[in-house]
Amino acid sequence: MKRTIALATPIAALALLATPAGAASEVTAPEAPAYSLRGSASGTLPESFGQWAGEKVRFTIDARSDGAKTRGTFDVFHAGMPGKPTVGDFQGKISCLVAGDGIAVATGVITKGYVNVGDKPTTEVRGKKVSFTVHDKGRHDTMFWMWEFLGAPVNDCQGTAPMFEPSKSSFKVKG
């Protein structure tokens, strides 16, 4: 929002200088960009995920932003290996979204859910930040994520390289 105002001020000044004395002039700020990230993905984590390799994950994201206001939700499910507890099951609200050239970064805050990590007891993760980066490649999307509850520093609209290739995905990025 600050950036839009900062850009509008010089434009308004130039318009006033170019307007003949006594003539009325109306200057409007540039229209804010519209972004969206919608869809889902699921797959099995590869060997590069270490202790979680072979486990199944599922993500659903529905986020949109008009440049001034961001809204949306996310849902994450991470199944454990057969006979082991679910690793994570949480939902939340999207707080920031940016997109361009088929790539979107969405961050949000968990509103409900839990994780089971290592030998620790089930931990509620409400209030923790998360980040999702999605590259919309049609039927071969890639994505990645960061979890504050695992020690990752998550800042608004901060993402990572989308390296995970889900076996099924339907993400659509606009913006």
Disulfide bonds with the S-S distance in Angstrom:
Cys96-Cys157 1.80
